[in-house]
Structures are given as C-alpha cells and as structure tokens.
Amino acid sequence: MTQRFARATGDPYRYGVYLRPDPVTCAAVTAITGQLRAQYGFVSAGAFPPHATLVGSRHITASEDTIKDAVTEGIAGIPAFTVYNAGIRPHGVGLVYDVHHLADATTPNQAFVELAAAVDKAIAPLMSPAPSPDEHRFDPATFQAHLSLASHDLYERPDLREEAEEYARGLRVDHPDRFPGNMASLYRTSSDDWTGRWWHTLAWEHLHTWRLPG
C-alpha cells in the first residue's frame, strides 16, 4: 500500500470551520441540492450542511476542546460583515452561489478573506499530516468563498455540467442578495474511505458555533 492510500492516525475524522448563511439562504441551497439529487443523483454538495468553507477537511488529532479554544482566540475581535450573493456561477467543475465578492460582484470581500485567514492561522499548529484526501491549504490569493450547489459528482459526470446548470437556474429558487456573515461553526466529518469517492459515505456532526460581534 502506498503512503498516499495509507490510513492516518485520527481517521476517519476531519474538521472544518464553516460560515453559516442566514436561514433563508440555507433553505435556497437545500432546495437546489435536493432537486439536483432528485433529478441527477448528485449527492456531494448536499452531503454537507449549507455553508461557505473557511477551512475544510483538516486532519487534526488534537482534542475538540483544543480546536474550539484555538479558533475562539484566533477570531476574537473580528466583527460580523455583510456577505453578498451574486447568484449561481460556475466554480471549477461545479456550480455555486458566488458569495466571494462585494455588491459589485467583482471586488473580493476582504472581510471574508481575513476571517478565513484568521481561522487557518488558528488551527495550523494543530494539524497533522494525512495521506488523503489532498490537503487544501489556505491561500488568500486563490480563496473563493462560495456555497456549493453541485460539486464532486460532476467529476464523474462531466457530460451533465451544462444541463445541471440549466436545470438549477430553471428552478428559479429565490435567495437574498445579501446576508450577515456572523455565524461560524465547527464540524467534524467522517467517511468510510477518504482515498476515494468520500462524498458517498460522508457523515458530519456540528460541534460548536461562534457568533461574530456586531
């Protein structure tokens, strides 16, 4: 067995810190991911709670209290900010609600980037190497805040990419054009096999929520 496919201490768990949208936006995400599952069998985006990833799928063997304390200290004093939803956009192979930009839909929302950077800095000392899945290190130059609507399934079915986007837009699901970025949550995720199509066996548990001031 190669190192890439070896099991790591702490498996099957990974940890992520996510920005939680407002309830109406969460409902819109759920409506679209649910319809894409009903029509095409897509499961990856809907396997998670509606969220924008700040840091995701981190392999950490420290205790969950240690993780919570580190993030609490790392984001202390960071205020809430407004998140703008530019609607459905392509993102890599998938589809997302684009929440990375300001109201002009072109200028990055620096407050979002700074929050993600603070969370990453807080948990970086707690991380331990794991062979899989590939690590997604935070890079402020490439960070793109988004709410996933369809994702990993389209690696398996790229032929459905355009049809899935047409279908998602045709649902005409309303969503707010902005919401307060004031809720960050810690989740523990697990999978039967992080080396393969992990989204088919993904399970998650909510561990803690931080409310940003203001």
MIVEX-180298 format. One line per 3 residues: number of its first residue (from 1); their letters; for each residue x, y, z of N, C-alpha, C. Coordinates in Angstrom, 1 decimal. Layout:
N
NUM	a	X,Y,Z,X,Y,Z,X,Y,Z | ...
This chain:
214
1	mtq	0.9,-1.2,0.0,0.0,0.0,0.0,0.9,1.2,0.0 | 0.6,2.2,-0.9,1.4,3.4,-0.9,1.1,4.3,0.2 | 2.0,5.3,0.5,1.7,6.2,1.6,0.4,7.1,1.2
4	rfa	0.2,7.3,0.0,-0.9,8.1,-0.4,-2.2,7.5,0.0 | -2.3,6.1,0.0,-3.5,5.4,0.4,-3.5,4.8,1.7 | -2.4,5.1,2.5,-2.3,4.6,3.9,-3.3,5.3,4.8
7	rat	-3.8,4.6,5.8,-4.6,5.3,6.8,-3.8,6.1,7.8 | -4.4,7.2,8.3,-3.6,8.0,9.2,-4.2,8.0,10.6 | -3.4,8.3,11.6,-3.9,8.4,12.9,-5.0,9.5,13.0
10	gdp	-6.1,9.1,13.6,-7.2,10.1,13.7,-8.3,9.8,12.7 | -8.0,9.0,11.7,-9.0,8.6,10.7,-10.2,7.9,11.5 | -11.4,8.1,11.2,-11.9,8.6,9.9,-12.2,10.1,9.9
13	yry	-11.7,10.8,10.9,-12.3,12.2,11.1,-11.4,13.3,10.5 | -12.2,14.3,10.0,-11.6,15.5,9.5,-12.4,16.7,10.2 | -11.8,17.9,10.2,-12.5,19.0,10.8,-12.6,20.2,9.9
16	gvy	-13.7,20.9,9.9,-13.9,22.1,9.1,-14.5,23.2,9.9 | -14.2,24.4,9.6,-14.9,25.6,10.1,-15.6,26.3,9.0 | -16.9,26.5,9.1,-17.7,27.0,8.0,-18.5,28.2,8.4
19	lrp	-18.6,29.2,7.5,-19.5,30.3,7.7,-20.9,29.8,7.4 | -21.8,30.0,8.3,-23.2,29.6,8.1,-24.0,30.8,7.6 | -24.7,30.6,6.4,-25.6,31.7,5.9,-26.8,31.8,6.8
22	dpv	-27.6,32.8,6.4,-28.9,33.0,7.1,-29.8,31.9,6.7 | -30.9,31.7,7.5,-31.8,30.6,7.3,-32.4,30.5,5.9 | -32.8,31.7,5.3,-33.4,31.7,4.0,-32.4,31.3,2.9
25	tca	-31.2,31.7,3.0,-30.2,31.3,2.1,-29.9,29.8,2.2 | -29.8,29.3,3.5,-29.7,27.9,3.7,-30.8,27.1,3.0 | -32.0,27.6,3.2,-33.1,26.9,2.6,-33.0,26.9,1.0
28	avt	-32.5,28.0,0.5,-32.4,28.0,-1.0,-31.3,27.0,-1.4 | -30.2,26.9,-0.7,-29.2,25.9,-1.0,-29.7,24.5,-1.0 | -30.5,24.2,0.1,-31.1,22.9,0.3,-32.1,22.6,-0.8
31	ait	-32.8,23.6,-1.2,-33.8,23.3,-2.3,-33.1,22.9,-3.6 | -32.0,23.6,-4.0,-31.3,23.3,-5.2,-30.6,22.0,-5.1 | -29.8,21.8,-4.0,-29.1,20.5,-3.9,-30.1,19.3,-3.9
34	gql	-31.2,19.5,-3.2,-32.2,18.4,-3.2,-32.8,18.1,-4.5 | -33.0,19.1,-5.3,-33.6,18.9,-6.7,-32.5,18.3,-7.6 | -31.3,18.7,-7.4,-30.2,18.1,-8.3,-30.0,16.6,-7.9
37	raq	-30.2,16.3,-6.6,-30.1,14.9,-6.2,-31.3,14.1,-6.8 | -32.5,14.7,-6.7,-33.7,14.0,-7.2,-33.7,13.8,-8.7 | -33.1,14.7,-9.4,-33.1,14.6,-10.9,-31.9,13.9,-11.4
40	ygf	-30.7,14.1,-10.8,-29.5,13.5,-11.4,-28.7,12.6,-10.4 | -29.1,12.5,-9.2,-28.4,11.7,-8.2,-27.2,12.3,-7.6 | -27.0,13.6,-7.8,-25.9,14.3,-7.2,-26.0,14.4,-5.7
43	vsa	-24.9,14.0,-5.0,-25.0,14.0,-3.6,-23.9,14.8,-2.9 | -22.9,15.2,-3.5,-21.7,15.8,-2.8,-22.0,17.1,-2.1 | -22.6,18.0,-2.8,-22.9,19.3,-2.2,-23.9,19.2,-1.1
46	gaf	-25.0,18.4,-1.3,-26.0,18.2,-0.3,-25.6,17.3,0.8 | -24.4,16.7,0.7,-23.9,15.8,1.8,-23.5,16.7,3.0 | -23.2,18.0,2.8,-22.8,18.9,3.8,-24.0,19.8,4.2
49	pph	-23.9,20.4,5.4,-24.9,21.4,5.7,-24.6,22.6,4.8 | -25.6,23.5,4.5,-25.3,24.7,3.7,-24.2,25.5,4.4 | -23.2,25.9,3.7,-22.0,26.6,4.3,-21.1,27.2,3.2
52	atl	-20.3,28.2,3.7,-19.2,28.6,2.9,-18.0,28.2,3.7 | -17.1,27.5,3.1,-15.9,27.0,3.8,-14.9,28.1,4.2 | -14.5,28.1,5.4,-13.4,29.0,5.9,-12.2,28.1,5.8
55	vgs	-12.2,27.0,6.5,-11.1,26.0,6.3,-11.9,24.6,6.3 | -11.5,23.7,5.5,-12.2,22.4,5.4,-11.3,21.2,5.4 | -11.9,20.1,5.8,-11.2,18.8,5.7,-9.8,18.8,6.3
58	rhi	-9.6,19.3,7.5,-8.3,19.4,8.1,-8.2,18.2,9.0 | -7.0,17.5,8.9,-6.7,16.4,9.7,-6.1,16.8,11.0 | -6.8,16.7,12.1,-6.3,17.2,13.4,-6.5,16.1,14.4
61	tas	-5.5,15.8,15.2,-5.6,14.8,16.2,-5.7,15.4,17.6 | -5.6,16.8,17.7,-5.8,17.4,19.0,-7.3,17.3,19.4 | -7.5,17.5,20.7,-8.9,17.4,21.2,-9.8,18.4,20.6
64	edt	-11.1,18.1,20.6,-12.0,19.1,20.1,-12.1,20.4,20.9 | -11.9,20.3,22.2,-11.8,21.4,23.1,-10.6,22.3,22.7 | -9.5,21.7,22.3,-8.3,22.4,21.9,-8.6,23.2,20.6
67	ikd	-9.3,22.5,19.7,-9.7,23.2,18.4,-10.6,24.4,18.7 | -11.6,24.2,19.5,-12.5,25.3,19.9,-11.8,26.4,20.5 | -10.9,26.1,21.4,-10.2,27.2,22.1,-9.3,28.0,21.2
70	avt	-8.6,27.3,20.3,-7.7,27.9,19.3,-8.5,28.9,18.4 | -9.6,28.4,17.9,-10.4,29.2,17.0,-11.0,30.4,17.7 | -11.5,30.2,18.9,-12.1,31.3,19.8,-11.0,32.4,19.9
73	egi	-9.8,32.0,20.2,-8.8,33.0,20.4,-8.4,33.6,19.1 | -8.4,32.8,18.0,-8.0,33.4,16.7,-8.9,34.4,16.1 | -10.2,34.2,16.3,-11.2,35.1,15.7,-11.7,36.2,16.7
76	agi	-11.1,36.2,17.9,-11.6,37.2,18.9,-11.4,38.6,18.3 | -12.5,39.4,18.4,-12.5,40.8,17.9,-12.8,40.9,16.5 | -12.9,39.9,15.7,-13.3,40.0,14.3,-14.8,40.3,14.2
79	paf	-15.2,41.4,13.6,-16.6,41.7,13.6,-17.4,41.0,12.5 | -18.7,40.9,12.6,-19.5,40.5,11.5,-19.4,41.4,10.3 | -19.8,40.9,9.2,-19.7,41.7,7.9,-20.9,41.2,7.0
82	tvy	-21.1,42.0,6.0,-22.1,41.7,5.1,-21.6,40.8,4.0 | -22.3,39.7,3.7,-22.0,38.8,2.6,-23.0,39.0,1.5 | -22.5,39.1,0.3,-23.3,39.4,-0.9,-23.4,38.2,-1.8
85	nag	-24.6,37.8,-2.2,-24.8,36.6,-3.0,-25.0,37.0,-4.5 | -24.1,36.8,-5.3,-24.2,37.1,-6.8,-25.0,36.1,-7.6 | -25.5,35.1,-6.9,-26.2,34.1,-7.6,-25.4,32.9,-8.1
88	irp	-26.0,32.1,-9.0,-25.4,30.9,-9.4,-24.3,31.2,-10.4 | -23.1,30.6,-10.2,-22.0,30.8,-11.0,-21.2,29.4,-11.2 | -20.5,29.2,-12.3,-19.6,28.0,-12.4,-18.5,28.2,-11.4
91	hgv	-18.0,27.1,-10.9,-16.8,27.1,-10.0,-16.1,25.8,-10.1 | -14.9,25.8,-10.8,-14.3,24.6,-11.1,-15.2,23.7,-11.9 | -15.4,22.5,-11.6,-16.3,21.6,-12.3,-17.7,21.8,-11.9
94	glv	-17.9,22.5,-10.8,-19.3,22.6,-10.2,-20.0,23.9,-10.4 | -21.1,24.0,-9.5,-21.9,25.2,-9.5,-22.0,25.6,-8.1 | -22.0,27.0,-7.9,-22.1,27.5,-6.6,-22.9,28.8,-6.6
97	ydv	-23.3,29.2,-5.4,-23.7,30.6,-5.2,-22.4,31.3,-4.9 | -22.1,32.4,-5.7,-20.9,33.2,-5.5,-21.1,34.2,-4.4 | -20.5,34.0,-3.3,-20.6,34.9,-2.2,-19.2,35.5,-1.8
100	hhl	-18.3,35.5,-2.8,-16.9,35.9,-2.6,-16.8,37.5,-2.7 | -17.7,38.1,-3.4,-17.5,39.5,-3.8,-18.4,40.4,-3.1 | -18.1,41.7,-3.2,-18.9,42.8,-2.7,-20.1,42.9,-3.7
103	ada	-20.9,44.0,-3.4,-22.2,44.1,-4.2,-21.9,44.3,-5.6 | -20.7,44.8,-6.0,-20.4,45.0,-7.4,-20.1,43.7,-8.2 | -20.1,42.6,-7.4,-19.9,41.2,-8.0,-18.5,41.0,-8.6
106	ttp	-17.6,41.9,-8.4,-16.2,41.8,-8.9,-15.1,42.0,-7.9 | -15.4,42.8,-6.9,-14.4,43.1,-5.9,-14.4,42.1,-4.8 | -13.3,41.4,-4.5,-13.4,40.5,-3.4,-13.8,41.1,-2.0
109	nqa	-14.5,40.4,-1.3,-15.0,40.8,0.1,-13.8,40.5,1.0 | -13.0,41.5,1.3,-11.8,41.3,2.1,-12.1,40.8,3.5 | -13.2,41.2,4.0,-13.6,40.7,5.4,-13.7,39.2,5.4
112	fve	-14.2,38.6,4.3,-14.4,37.2,4.2,-13.0,36.5,4.2 | -12.1,37.1,3.4,-10.8,36.5,3.2,-10.0,36.6,4.6 | -10.2,37.7,5.3,-9.5,37.9,6.5,-10.0,36.9,7.6
115	laa	-11.3,36.7,7.6,-11.8,35.7,8.6,-11.3,34.3,8.3 | -11.3,33.9,7.0,-10.7,32.6,6.7,-9.2,32.5,7.1 | -8.5,33.6,6.8,-7.1,33.6,7.2,-6.9,33.4,8.7
118	avd	-7.7,34.1,9.5,-7.6,34.0,10.9,-7.9,32.6,11.4 | -8.9,32.0,10.9,-9.2,30.6,11.3,-8.1,29.7,10.9 | -7.6,29.8,9.6,-6.5,29.0,9.2,-5.3,29.1,10.1
121	kai	-4.9,30.3,10.5,-3.8,30.6,11.3,-4.0,29.9,12.7 | -5.2,30.0,13.2,-5.5,29.4,14.5,-5.3,27.9,14.6 | -5.7,27.2,13.5,-5.7,25.8,13.6,-4.5,25.1,12.9
124	apl	-3.7,25.9,12.2,-2.5,25.4,11.5,-1.6,24.6,12.5 | -1.3,25.1,13.7,-0.4,24.4,14.6,-1.0,23.1,15.1 | -2.3,22.9,14.9,-2.9,21.7,15.4,-3.0,20.6,14.4
127	msp	-2.6,20.9,13.1,-2.8,19.9,12.0,-1.7,18.9,12.0 | -2.0,17.7,11.6,-1.0,16.6,11.4,-1.2,16.0,10.0 | -0.1,15.5,9.4,-0.1,15.0,8.1,-1.1,13.9,7.9
130	aps	-1.8,13.8,6.8,-2.6,12.7,6.4,-2.5,12.5,4.9 | -2.4,11.2,4.5,-2.2,11.0,3.0,-3.3,11.3,2.1 | -4.5,11.4,2.6,-5.7,11.7,1.8,-6.8,12.1,2.6
133	pde	-7.8,12.9,2.1,-7.7,13.5,0.7,-6.6,14.5,0.6 | -6.4,15.0,-0.6,-5.4,16.0,-0.8,-5.7,17.2,0.1 | -4.6,17.8,0.7,-4.8,18.9,1.6,-5.1,20.2,0.8
136	hrf	-6.0,21.0,1.4,-6.4,22.2,0.7,-5.9,23.4,1.6 | -4.7,23.7,1.4,-4.1,24.8,2.2,-4.7,26.1,1.8 | -4.8,26.9,2.9,-5.4,28.3,2.6,-4.4,29.2,1.9
139	dpa	-4.9,29.8,0.9,-4.1,30.8,0.1,-5.0,32.0,-0.1 | -4.7,33.2,0.4,-5.6,34.3,0.2,-5.7,34.7,-1.2 | -4.7,34.4,-2.0,-4.8,34.8,-3.4,-5.7,33.9,-4.2
142	tfq	-6.0,32.7,-3.8,-6.9,31.8,-4.5,-8.2,31.5,-3.8 | -8.3,31.9,-2.5,-9.5,31.6,-1.8,-10.7,32.2,-2.5 | -11.8,31.4,-2.6,-13.0,31.8,-3.2,-14.2,31.4,-2.4
145	ahl	-14.8,32.3,-1.7,-15.9,32.0,-0.8,-17.1,31.6,-1.7 | -17.8,30.5,-1.4,-18.9,30.0,-2.2,-19.8,29.1,-1.4 | -21.0,28.9,-1.8,-21.9,28.0,-1.3,-22.2,26.9,-2.4
148	sla	-21.7,25.7,-2.1,-21.8,24.7,-3.2,-23.2,24.2,-3.5 | -23.5,24.1,-4.7,-24.8,23.6,-5.2,-24.6,22.2,-5.9 | -23.5,22.1,-6.6,-23.1,20.8,-7.3,-21.6,20.8,-7.4
151	shd	-21.0,19.7,-7.0,-19.6,19.7,-7.0,-18.9,18.4,-7.4 | -18.5,17.5,-6.5,-17.7,16.4,-6.9,-18.3,15.4,-7.9 | -19.7,15.3,-7.8,-20.4,14.4,-8.7,-20.1,14.7,-10.2
154	lye	-19.7,16.0,-10.5,-19.5,16.4,-11.9,-18.1,15.9,-12.3 | -17.2,15.5,-11.5,-16.0,14.8,-11.9,-16.4,13.5,-12.5 | -17.4,12.9,-12.0,-17.8,11.6,-12.5,-18.8,11.7,-13.7
157	rpd	-19.5,12.8,-13.8,-20.5,13.0,-14.9,-20.3,14.4,-15.5 | -19.1,14.7,-16.1,-18.9,16.0,-16.7,-19.9,16.3,-17.9 | -20.4,15.2,-18.4,-21.4,15.4,-19.5,-22.7,16.1,-19.1
160	lre	-22.9,16.1,-17.7,-24.1,16.7,-17.2,-23.9,18.2,-16.8 | -22.7,18.7,-16.9,-22.3,20.0,-16.4,-23.3,21.1,-16.9 | -23.4,21.3,-18.2,-24.3,22.3,-18.7,-25.7,22.1,-18.4
163	eae	-26.2,20.8,-18.5,-27.6,20.5,-18.3,-27.9,20.8,-16.8 | -27.0,20.4,-15.9,-27.3,20.7,-14.5,-27.4,22.2,-14.2 | -26.5,23.0,-14.8,-26.6,24.4,-14.6,-27.9,25.0,-15.1
166	eya	-28.3,24.5,-16.3,-29.6,25.0,-16.9,-30.8,24.6,-16.0 | -30.7,23.4,-15.4,-31.7,22.9,-14.5,-31.8,23.7,-13.3 | -30.6,24.0,-12.7,-30.6,24.7,-11.4,-31.1,26.1,-11.6
169	rgl	-30.7,26.8,-12.7,-31.3,28.1,-12.9,-32.8,28.1,-13.2 | -33.2,27.0,-13.9,-34.6,26.9,-14.2,-35.5,26.7,-13.0 | -34.9,26.3,-11.9,-35.7,26.1,-10.6,-36.2,27.4,-10.1
172	rvd	-35.5,28.5,-10.4,-35.9,29.9,-10.0,-36.1,30.0,-8.5 | -35.2,29.4,-7.8,-35.2,29.5,-6.3,-34.8,30.9,-5.9 | -35.6,31.6,-5.2,-35.3,32.9,-4.7,-34.3,32.8,-3.5
175	hpd	-33.4,33.8,-3.5,-32.5,33.9,-2.3,-32.2,35.3,-2.1 | -31.9,35.7,-0.8,-31.5,37.1,-0.5,-30.2,37.5,-1.3 | -30.1,38.7,-1.6,-28.9,39.2,-2.3,-27.8,39.5,-1.3
178	rfp	-28.1,39.4,0.0,-27.0,39.6,1.0,-27.5,39.0,2.3 | -26.6,38.7,3.2,-26.9,38.2,4.5,-25.8,38.6,5.4 | -26.0,38.6,6.7,-25.0,38.9,7.7,-24.0,37.7,7.8
181	gnm	-22.7,38.0,7.7,-21.7,37.0,8.0,-21.3,37.0,9.4 | -22.1,36.4,10.2,-21.9,36.5,11.7,-21.9,35.1,12.4 | -22.0,34.0,11.7,-22.1,32.7,12.3,-21.0,31.8,11.7
184	asl	-20.1,31.3,12.5,-19.1,30.4,12.1,-19.2,29.1,12.9 | -19.1,28.0,12.3,-19.4,26.7,13.0,-18.3,25.7,12.8 | -18.0,24.9,13.8,-17.0,23.8,13.7,-17.8,22.5,13.5
187	yrt	-17.4,21.8,12.5,-18.0,20.5,12.2,-16.9,19.4,12.1 | -17.2,18.2,12.6,-16.4,17.0,12.4,-17.0,16.2,11.3 | -16.2,15.8,10.4,-16.7,15.0,9.3,-16.0,13.6,9.3
190	ssd	-16.6,12.6,8.7,-16.0,11.3,8.6,-16.5,10.7,7.3 | -15.7,9.7,6.9,-16.0,8.9,5.7,-15.4,7.5,5.8 | -16.1,6.6,5.2,-15.6,5.2,5.2,-14.2,5.1,4.4
193	dwt	-14.0,6.0,3.5,-12.8,5.9,2.6,-12.4,7.3,2.1 | -11.5,8.0,2.8,-11.1,9.3,2.3,-10.2,9.2,1.1 | -9.8,8.0,0.7,-9.0,7.9,-0.5,-9.8,7.9,-1.8
196	grw	-11.1,7.7,-1.7,-11.8,7.5,-3.0,-13.0,8.5,-3.0 | -14.2,8.0,-3.4,-15.3,8.9,-3.5,-16.0,9.1,-2.2 | -15.3,9.9,-1.3,-15.6,10.0,0.1,-17.0,10.7,0.3
199	wht	-17.5,11.4,-0.7,-18.7,12.1,-0.6,-19.9,11.2,-0.5 | -19.7,9.9,-1.0,-20.8,8.9,-1.0,-21.0,8.4,0.4 | -20.1,8.5,1.3,-20.2,8.0,2.7,-20.0,9.0,3.7
202	law	-20.0,10.3,3.3,-19.7,11.4,4.3,-20.8,11.5,5.3 | -20.3,11.7,6.6,-21.2,12.0,7.7,-20.6,13.2,8.4 | -21.4,13.9,9.1,-20.9,15.1,9.8,-21.7,15.3,11.1
205	ehl	-21.0,16.1,12.0,-21.6,16.4,13.3,-21.2,17.8,13.6 | -22.2,18.6,14.0,-22.0,20.0,14.4,-21.4,20.0,15.8 | -20.3,20.7,16.1,-19.7,20.7,17.4,-19.8,22.0,18.1
208	htw	-19.7,23.1,17.4,-19.7,24.4,18.1,-20.0,25.6,17.1 | -20.6,26.6,17.6,-20.9,27.8,16.8,-20.3,29.0,17.5 | -19.7,29.9,16.7,-19.2,31.2,17.2,-20.1,32.3,16.5
211	rlp	-20.5,33.2,17.3,-21.3,34.4,16.7,-20.3,35.6,16.7 | -20.1,36.1,15.5,-19.2,37.3,15.4,-19.9,38.5,16.0 | -19.2,39.4,16.7,-19.9,40.6,17.2,-20.3,41.6,16.2
214	g	-21.4,42.3,16.5,-21.9,43.4,15.6,-22.9,42.9,14.7
